[in-house]
């Protein structure tokens, strides 16, 4: 009897953990005003960025990660592909004309981010 109770408790705990791990994480959206600094180190920090519709916004990428995967940032919806030299700031100027969510990634499409235009 005790083993069945223990299995039920552990199973319930595992269900809660799996739900939290896969569905419970919320995206942290960072709002850019005129410009925003994005650290490129093991991904993009921040990786979800909100920018205003019809307003010129500068995204400044600063790459500290020596991984060759993160040498480029690609924004296909904006027709942008920029090389990111190590330890240098690279600016990308956006002036979106439509609302929506637009993905960006590294050159190998392994690390991702999202631009939310509102």
MMTF fields as JSON, N, C-alpha, C and O atoms, coordinates in Angstrom:
{
  "mmtfVersion": "1.0.0",
  "mmtfProducer": "UNKNOWN",
  "numBonds": 471,
  "numAtoms": 472,
  "numGroups": 118,
  "numChains": 1,
  "numModels": 1,
  "chainsPerModel": [1],
  "groupsPerChain": [118],
  "chainIdList": ["A"],
  "bondAtomList": [4, 2, 8, 6, 12, 10, 16, 14, 20, 18, 24, 22, 28, 26, 32, 30, 36, 34, 40, 38, 44, 42, 48, 46, 52, 50, 56, 54, 60, 58, 64, 62, 68, 66, 72, 70, 76, 74, 80, 78, 84, 82, 88, 86, 92, 90, 96, 94, 100, 98, 104, 102, 108, 106, 112, 110, 116, 114, 120, 118, 124, 122, 128, 126, 132, 130, 136, 134, 140, 138, 144, 142, 148, 146, 152, 150, 156, 154, 160, 158, 164, 162, 168, 166, 172, 170, 176, 174, 180, 178, 184, 182, 188, 186, 192, 190, 196, 194, 200, 198, 204, 202, 208, 206, 212, 210, 216, 214, 220, 218, 224, 222, 228, 226, 232, 230, 236, 234, 240, 238, 244, 242, 248, 246, 252, 250, 256, 254, 260, 258, 264, 262, 268, 266, 272, 270, 276, 274, 280, 278, 284, 282, 288, 286, 292, 290, 296, 294, 300, 298, 304, 302, 308, 306, 312, 310, 316, 314, 320, 318, 324, 322, 328, 326, 332, 330, 336, 334, 340, 338, 344, 342, 348, 346, 352, 350, 356, 354, 360, 358, 364, 362, 368, 366, 372, 370, 376, 374, 380, 378, 384, 382, 388, 386, 392, 390, 396, 394, 400, 398, 404, 402, 408, 406, 412, 410, 416, 414, 420, 418, 424, 422, 428, 426, 432, 430, 436, 434, 440, 438, 444, 442, 448, 446, 452, 450, 456, 454, 460, 458, 464, 462, 468, 466],
  "bondOrderList": [1, 1, 1, 1, 1, 1, 1, 1, 1, 1, 1, 1, 1, 1, 1, 1, 1, 1, 1, 1, 1, 1, 1, 1, 1, 1, 1, 1, 1, 1, 1, 1, 1, 1, 1, 1, 1, 1, 1, 1, 1, 1, 1, 1, 1, 1, 1, 1, 1, 1, 1, 1, 1, 1, 1, 1, 1, 1, 1, 1, 1, 1, 1, 1, 1, 1, 1, 1, 1, 1, 1, 1, 1, 1, 1, 1, 1, 1, 1, 1, 1, 1, 1, 1, 1, 1, 1, 1, 1, 1, 1, 1, 1, 1, 1, 1, 1, 1, 1, 1, 1, 1, 1, 1, 1, 1, 1, 1, 1, 1, 1, 1, 1, 1, 1, 1, 1],
  "groupList": [{"groupName": "UNK", "atomNameList": ["N", "CA", "C", "O"], "elementList": ["N", "C", "C", "O"], "formalChargeList": [0, 0, 0, 0], "bondAtomList": [1, 0, 2, 1, 3, 2], "bondOrderList": [1, 1, 2], "singleLetterCode": "X", "chemCompType": "L-PEPTIDE LINKING"}],
  "groupTypeList": [0, 0, 0, 0, 0, 0, 0, 0, 0, 0, 0, 0, 0, 0, 0, 0, 0, 0, 0, 0, 0, 0, 0, 0, 0, 0, 0, 0, 0, 0, 0, 0, 0, 0, 0, 0, 0, 0, 0, 0, 0, 0, 0, 0, 0, 0, 0, 0, 0, 0, 0, 0, 0, 0, 0, 0, 0, 0, 0, 0, 0, 0, 0, 0, 0, 0, 0, 0, 0, 0, 0, 0, 0, 0, 0, 0, 0, 0, 0, 0, 0, 0, 0, 0, 0, 0, 0, 0, 0, 0, 0, 0, 0, 0, 0, 0, 0, 0, 0, 0, 0, 0, 0, 0, 0, 0, 0, 0, 0, 0, 0, 0, 0, 0, 0, 0, 0, 0],
  "groupIdList": [1, 2, 3, 4, 5, 6, 7, 8, 9, 10, 11, 12, 13, 14, 15, 16, 17, 18, 19, 20, 21, 22, 23, 24, 25, 26, 27, 28, 29, 30, 31, 32, 33, 34, 35, 36, 37, 38, 39, 40, 41, 42, 43, 44, 45, 46, 47, 48, 49, 50, 51, 52, 53, 54, 55, 56, 57, 58, 59, 60, 61, 62, 63, 64, 65, 66, 67, 68, 69, 70, 71, 72, 73, 74, 75, 76, 77, 78, 79, 80, 81, 82, 83, 84, 85, 86, 87, 88, 89, 90, 91, 92, 93, 94, 95, 96, 97, 98, 99, 100, 101, 102, 103, 104, 105, 106, 107, 108, 109, 110, 111, 112, 113, 114, 115, 116, 117, 118],
  "secStructList": [7, 2, 2, 2, 2, 2, 2, 2, 2, 2, 2, 2, 2, 2, 2, 2, 2, 2, 2, 2, 2, 2, 2, 1, 7, 7, 7, 7, 7, 3, 3, 7, 1, 1, 3, 3, 3, 3, 3, 3, 1, 1, 1, 3, 3, 1, 7, 3, 3, 3, 3, 7, 6, 6, 1, 7, 3, 3, 3, 3, 3, 3, 3, 7, 7, 7, 7, 4, 4, 4, 4, 3, 3, 3, 3, 4, 4, 4, 6, 3, 3, 3, 3, 7, 7, 5, 6, 7, 3, 3, 3, 3, 3, 3, 7, 7, 7, 1, 7, 3, 3, 3, 3, 3, 3, 3, 6, 6, 1, 7, 1, 3, 3, 3, 3, 3, 3, 7],
  "xCoordList": [0.823, 0.0, 0.87, 0.595, 1.908, 2.789, 3.514, 3.735, 3.884, 4.566, 3.649, 4.119, 2.372, 1.429, 1.241, 1.131, 1.204, 1.081, 2.329, 2.241, 3.488, 4.75, 4.848, 5.281, 4.461, 4.482, 3.505, 3.82, 2.332, 1.344, 1.869, 1.694, 2.504, 3.056, 4.194, 4.238, 5.104, 6.212, 5.706, 6.213, 4.717, 4.14, 3.488, 3.669, 2.733, 2.11, 3.149, 2.996, 4.214, 5.296, 5.981, 6.334, 6.171, 6.792, 5.892, 6.391, 4.609, 3.664, 3.733, 3.768, 3.753, 3.841, 5.154, 5.165, 6.264, 7.562, 7.574, 8.045, 7.068, 7.043, 6.177, 6.558, 5.037, 4.168, 4.901, 4.891, 5.531, 6.267, 7.417, 7.61, 8.173, 9.357, 8.995, 9.655, 7.969, 7.635, 6.581, 6.617, 5.67, 4.568, 4.532, 3.862, 5.226, 5.12, 6.058, 5.857, 7.068, 8.027, 7.405, 6.841, 7.512, 6.994, 8.144, 9.235, 7.884, 8.886, 8.976, 7.961, 10.187, 10.385, 10.616, 11.63, 9.669, 9.749, 10.388, 9.946, 11.437, 12.115, 11.702, 11.827, 11.214, 10.731, 11.888, 12.557, 12.104, 13.129, 12.463, 11.358, 13.13, 12.594, 13.247, 12.673, 14.416, 15.147, 16.217, 16.508, 16.803, 17.848, 17.856, 17.271, 18.536, 18.614, 19.921, 20.327, 20.577, 21.803, 21.437, 20.662, 21.998, 21.758, 23.101, 23.974, 23.26, 24.473, 24.373, 23.384, 25.402, 25.434, 26.446, 27.654, 25.912, 26.756, 25.921, 25.082, 26.156, 25.358, 23.92, 23.021, 23.695, 22.368, 22.266, 23.276, 21.044, 20.796, 20.138, 19.169, 20.666, 20.125, 19.894, 20.871, 18.675, 17.42, 17.138, 17.691, 16.272, 15.956, 14.554, 14.219, 13.732, 12.417, 12.357, 12.441, 12.211, 12.317, 11.049, 10.585, 10.501, 9.336, 9.796, 10.469, 9.424, 9.755, 8.49, 7.566, 8.443, 7.224, 7.106, 8.105, 5.882, 5.563, 5.893, 5.527, 6.583, 6.841, 7.852, 7.969, 8.587, 9.592, 10.962, 11.117, 11.94, 13.29, 13.869, 13.904, 14.319, 14.892, 16.223, 16.336, 17.232, 18.557, 18.8, 18.687, 19.134, 19.521, 21.031, 21.59, 21.698, 23.16, 23.571, 23.383, 24.127, 24.578, 26.039, 26.875, 26.335, 27.708, 28.021, 27.486, 28.889, 29.202, 30.418, 31.516, 30.196, 31.29, 31.609, 32.629, 30.748, 30.894, 31.758, 31.421, 32.865, 33.747, 33.217, 33.85, 32.075, 31.501, 31.25, 30.699, 31.657, 31.465, 29.988, 29.615, 29.16, 27.722, 27.131, 26.226, 27.636, 27.075, 27.771, 27.621, 28.527, 29.228, 28.289, 28.672, 27.074, 26.134, 24.795, 24.422, 24.087, 22.68, 21.897, 22.252, 20.828, 20.03, 18.59, 17.973, 18.068, 16.677, 16.012, 15.937, 15.531, 15.035, 13.86, 13.759, 12.977, 11.82, 12.2, 11.438, 13.386, 13.869, 14.981, 15.504, 15.343, 16.4, 17.769, 18.587, 18.019, 19.271, 20.082, 19.555, 21.366, 22.348, 23.613, 24.254, 23.978, 25.134, 26.162, 25.823, 27.427, 28.541, 28.763, 28.74, 28.98, 29.201, 30.627, 30.876, 31.562, 32.926, 32.953, 32.129, 33.896, 34.034, 34.39, 35.265, 33.703, 33.95, 33.804, 34.505, 32.895, 32.607, 31.1, 30.342, 30.681, 29.26, 28.895, 29.583, 27.812, 27.288, 25.839, 25.028, 25.523, 24.182, 23.334, 23.802, 22.088, 21.101, 19.933, 19.341, 19.61, 18.524, 17.277, 17.312, 16.181, 14.912, 13.869, 13.849, 13.012, 11.866, 10.686, 10.325, 10.086, 9.052, 7.783, 7.343, 7.209, 5.987, 4.743, 3.626, 4.925, 3.781, 3.938, 5.051, 2.807, 2.798, 3.011, 2.727, 3.512, 3.665, 4.878, 5.536, 5.167, 6.331, 7.288, 6.892, 8.552, 9.556, 10.758, 11.34, 11.111, 12.208, 13.554, 13.678, 14.559, 15.944, 16.752, 16.344, 17.898, 18.684, 20.154, 20.54, 20.962, 22.372, 22.481, 21.492, 23.651, 23.848, 23.569, 23.225, 23.713, 23.473, 22.066, 21.726, 21.244, 19.867, 19.767, 18.82, 20.754, 20.741, 20.261, 19.643, 20.535, 20.11, 19.088, 19.258, 18.015, 16.897, 16.48, 16.739, 15.832, 15.211, 13.98, 13.682, 13.254, 12.026, 11.867, 12.133, 11.427, 11.106, 9.587, 8.978, 8.993, 7.553, 7.312, 7.735, 6.627, 6.324, 4.88, 3.955, 4.703, 3.342, 3.124, 2.039],
  "yCoordList": [-1.197, 0.0, 1.265, 2.209, 1.28, 2.44, 2.684, 3.831, 1.6, 1.765, 2.4, 3.169, 2.095, 2.701, 4.189, 4.982, 4.566, 5.985, 6.744, 7.846, 6.151, 6.782, 6.948, 7.999, 5.948, 6.03, 7.106, 7.856, 7.185, 8.204, 9.61, 10.508, 9.811, 11.125, 11.491, 12.613, 10.569, 10.839, 11.077, 11.956, 10.309, 10.504, 11.869, 12.549, 12.279, 13.6, 14.712, 15.705, 14.536, 15.525, 15.615, 16.707, 14.488, 14.465, 15.148, 15.863, 14.944, 15.6, 17.118, 17.851, 17.593, 19.038, 19.589, 20.655, 18.877, 19.338, 19.425, 20.417, 18.409, 18.41, 19.545, 20.217, 19.776, 20.887, 22.216, 23.043, 22.425, 23.675, 23.838, 24.923, 22.78, 22.867, 23.199, 24.035, 22.568, 22.759, 23.843, 24.499, 24.039, 24.964, 26.162, 27.154, 26.087, 27.131, 28.304, 29.343, 28.177, 29.262, 30.365, 30.103, 31.579, 32.727, 33.469, 33.581, 33.967, 34.771, 36.128, 36.747, 36.574, 37.908, 38.839, 38.742, 39.737, 40.665, 41.955, 42.556, 42.379, 43.635, 44.665, 44.433, 45.792, 46.852, 47.793, 48.334, 47.97, 48.897, 50.243, 50.297, 51.311, 52.642, 53.14, 52.984, 53.728, 54.166, 53.163, 52.968, 52.523, 51.533, 50.523, 50.745, 49.4, 48.34, 47.587, 47.3, 47.269, 46.476, 44.998, 44.612, 44.174, 42.729, 42.032, 42.159, 41.299, 40.541, 39.202, 38.483, 38.878, 37.609, 36.721, 36.808, 35.864, 34.984, 33.768, 33.843, 32.654, 31.452, 31.64, 30.96, 32.542, 32.909, 34.424, 35.128, 34.912, 36.355, 36.773, 36.155, 37.827, 38.321, 39.806, 40.555, 40.279, 39.528, 38.855, 39.233, 37.855, 37.137, 37.443, 37.048, 38.14, 38.581, 40.093, 40.589, 40.815, 42.263, 42.855, 42.406, 43.85, 44.559, 45.915, 46.669, 46.216, 47.516, 48.141, 47.428, 49.477, 50.137, 50.123, 50.171, 50.056, 50.082, 51.457, 52.484, 51.468, 52.697, 53.635, 54.783, 53.173, 54.014, 53.361, 52.162, 54.142, 53.616, 53.203, 53.993, 51.965, 51.407, 50.758, 50.034, 51.024, 50.454, 49.331, 49.529, 48.157, 47.023, 46.894, 46.695, 47.009, 46.941, 45.566, 45.258, 44.755, 43.415, 43.481, 44.072, 42.87, 42.799, 41.334, 40.74, 40.759, 39.325, 39.083, 39.568, 38.31, 37.906, 36.424, 35.957, 35.688, 34.237, 33.926, 34.351, 33.196, 32.908, 31.831, 31.545, 31.235, 30.19, 30.714, 31.799, 29.934, 30.351, 30.4, 31.094, 29.684, 29.693, 31.081, 31.477, 31.817, 33.128, 34.271, 35.432, 33.953, 34.986, 35.869, 36.964, 35.411, 36.161, 36.267, 35.404, 37.336, 37.424, 37.561, 38.348, 36.778, 36.734, 37.103, 36.507, 38.102, 38.529, 38.436, 39.431, 37.253, 37.042, 37.94, 38.351, 38.248, 39.084, 40.524, 41.244, 40.942, 42.296, 42.304, 43.365, 41.134, 41.034, 41.41, 42.003, 41.062, 41.447, 40.212, 39.236, 40.271, 39.262, 40.036, 40.597, 40.069, 40.865, 39.976, 39.094, 40.218, 39.554, 40.244, 41.472, 39.453, 39.989, 39.669, 38.583, 40.599, 40.355, 40.221, 40.808, 39.453, 39.232, 40.54, 41.278, 40.82, 41.995, 43.332, 44.293, 43.391, 44.646, 44.834, 43.871, 46.093, 46.405, 46.527, 47.203, 45.87, 45.959, 46.427, 45.799, 47.52, 48.089, 47.653, 47.611, 47.333, 46.998, 47.955, 48.008, 48.702, 49.671, 49.079, 48.632, 49.089, 48.568, 49.677, 50.509, 49.674, 50.585, 49.78, 49.921, 48.932, 48.006, 48.718, 49.685, 48.22, 48.801, 47.967, 48.413, 46.752, 45.896, 45.331, 45.096, 45.117, 44.497, 42.999, 42.426, 42.374, 40.928, 40.479, 41.272, 39.202, 38.597, 38.147, 37.466, 38.53, 38.254, 37.58, 38.115, 36.418, 35.645, 36.149, 36.667, 35.984, 36.154, 35.011, 34.391, 34.735, 33.587, 33.806, 34.795, 32.857, 32.855, 32.319, 31.854, 32.382, 31.941, 30.466, 30.059, 29.653, 28.217, 27.827, 26.644, 28.817, 28.612, 27.741, 26.971, 27.872, 27.104, 27.941, 27.408, 29.228, 30.135, 31.092, 31.583, 31.349, 32.114, 33.251, 33.251, 34.208, 35.296, 35.724, 35.202, 36.699, 37.143, 38.639, 39.17, 39.312, 40.734, 40.845, 40.341, 41.513, 41.718, 43.185, 44.083, 43.419, 44.782, 45.084, 44.374, 46.162, 46.515, 48.019, 48.5],
  "zCoordList": [0.0, 0.0, 0.0, -0.741, 0.823, 0.914, -0.408, -0.798, -1.095, -2.38, -3.432, -4.27, -3.398, -4.352, -4.073, -5.008, -2.834, -2.466, -2.889, -3.431, -2.64, -3.022, -4.538, -5.01, -5.297, -6.76, -7.242, -8.165, -6.629, -7.019, -6.737, -7.56, -5.597, -5.254, -6.205, -6.709, -6.454, -7.379, -8.798, -9.495, -9.229, -10.562, -10.691, -11.702, -9.682, -9.695, -9.717, -10.428, -8.925, -8.925, -10.275, -10.721, -10.924, -12.249, -13.282, -14.151, -13.203, -14.117, -13.941, -14.93, -12.702, -12.434, -12.978, -13.594, -12.758, -13.253, -14.78, -15.336, -15.455, -16.925, -17.439, -18.398, -16.834, -17.246, -17.082, -17.993, -15.937, -15.689, -16.683, -17.233, -16.914, -17.767, -19.21, -19.829, -19.756, -21.167, -21.416, -22.457, -20.508, -20.774, -19.832, -20.122, -18.736, -17.73, -17.907, -17.278, -18.734, -18.912, -19.761, -20.823, -19.288, -20.019, -20.683, -20.125, -21.873, -22.559, -21.878, -21.558, -21.665, -21.124, -22.31, -23.001, -22.535, -23.655, -23.181, -22.202, -23.884, -23.574, -24.611, -25.813, -24.144, -25.034, -25.38, -24.5, -26.678, -27.166, -27.437, -27.978, -27.065, -27.361, -28.642, -29.72, -28.553, -29.749, -30.142, -31.322, -29.115, -29.374, -28.24, -27.18, -28.487, -27.491, -27.672, -28.798, -26.569, -26.585, -26.471, -25.596, -27.356, -27.332, -27.183, -28.041, -26.093, -25.839, -26.563, -26.422, -27.335, -28.065, -27.344, -27.566, -26.474, -25.67, -25.281, -24.384, -25.96, -25.725, -26.178, -25.684, -27.099, -27.581, -27.602, -27.632, -27.586, -27.62, -26.318, -25.878, -25.701, -24.434, -24.562, -24.579, -24.653, -24.618, -25.956, -26.989, -25.917, -27.158, -27.686, -28.802, -26.901, -27.374, -27.175, -26.052, -28.285, -28.29, -28.897, -29.945, -28.242, -28.762, -29.286, -28.583, -30.536, -31.114, -31.679, -32.071, -31.725, -32.209, -33.724, -34.442, -34.189, -35.616, -36.197, -35.625, -37.329, -38.063, -37.44, -37.869, -36.437, -35.789, -35.953, -35.717, -36.352, -36.541, -35.192, -34.249, -35.115, -33.892, -34.233, -35.222, -33.405, -33.625, -32.623, -31.413, -33.135, -32.3, -32.379, -33.458, -31.221, -31.151, -30.629, -29.452, -31.504, -31.141, -30.703, -31.386, -29.559, -29.065, -28.792, -27.856, -29.614, -29.538, -28.655, -28.932, -27.568, -26.677, -26.815, -26.308, -27.493, -27.637, -28.857, -29.962, -28.689, -29.828, -30.78, -31.797, -30.467, -31.31, -32.726, -32.911, -33.708, -35.1, -35.474, -36.419, -34.758, -35.037, -34.852, -35.586, -33.88, -33.567, -34.304, -33.924, -35.352, -36.134, -36.939, -37.352, -37.166, -37.987, -37.276, -36.481, -37.578, -37.194, -38.499, -39.376, -38.607, -39.825, -39.479, -38.596, -40.197, -40.039, -41.406, -42.127, -41.769, -43.134, -43.522, -44.678, -42.58, -42.902, -43.225, -43.871, -42.772, -43.039, -44.09, -44.429, -44.603, -45.602, -45.048, -45.751, -43.775, -43.122, -42.763, -42.23, -43.063, -42.66, -42.324, -43.212, -41.039, -40.594, -39.928, -39.139, -40.257, -39.59, -38.25, -38.169, -37.198, -35.864, -35.407, -34.883, -35.599, -35.127, -33.603, -32.902, -33.112, -31.68, -30.98, -31.432, -29.872, -29.023, -29.741, -29.423, -30.706, -31.398, -31.487, -31.61, -31.424, -31.544, -33.022, -33.787, -33.412, -34.773, -34.665, -33.986, -35.329, -35.259, -36.445, -37.583, -36.156, -37.172, -36.97, -35.892, -38.004, -37.923, -38.583, -39.73, -37.833, -38.329, -38.301, -37.394, -39.302, -39.35, -39.905, -41.073, -39.052, -39.54, -39.98, -39.359, -41.061, -41.633, -41.34, -41.602, -40.795, -40.466, -39.061, -38.589, -38.404, -37.08, -37.233, -38.285, -36.182, -36.186, -35.416, -34.742, -35.521, -34.885, -35.972, -36.918, -35.833, -36.843, -36.176, -35.232, -36.676, -36.099, -36.592, -37.702, -35.738, -36.165, -35.578, -34.596, -36.182, -35.748, -36.06, -36.684, -35.609, -35.986, -37.415, -37.98, -37.984, -39.356, -39.572, -40.682, -38.524, -38.643, -38.19, -38.175, -37.819, -37.38, -36.123, -35.966, -35.234, -33.987, -32.804, -31.883, -32.819, -31.751, -32.355, -33.471, -31.59, -32.125, -31.215, -30.012, -31.828, -31.107, -31.871, -32.945, -31.294, -31.92, -31.719, -30.64, -32.782, -32.722, -32.83, -33.772, -31.847, -31.825, -32.175, -31.447, -33.303, -33.74, -33.363, -33.759, -32.583, -32.149, -32.213, -31.886]
}
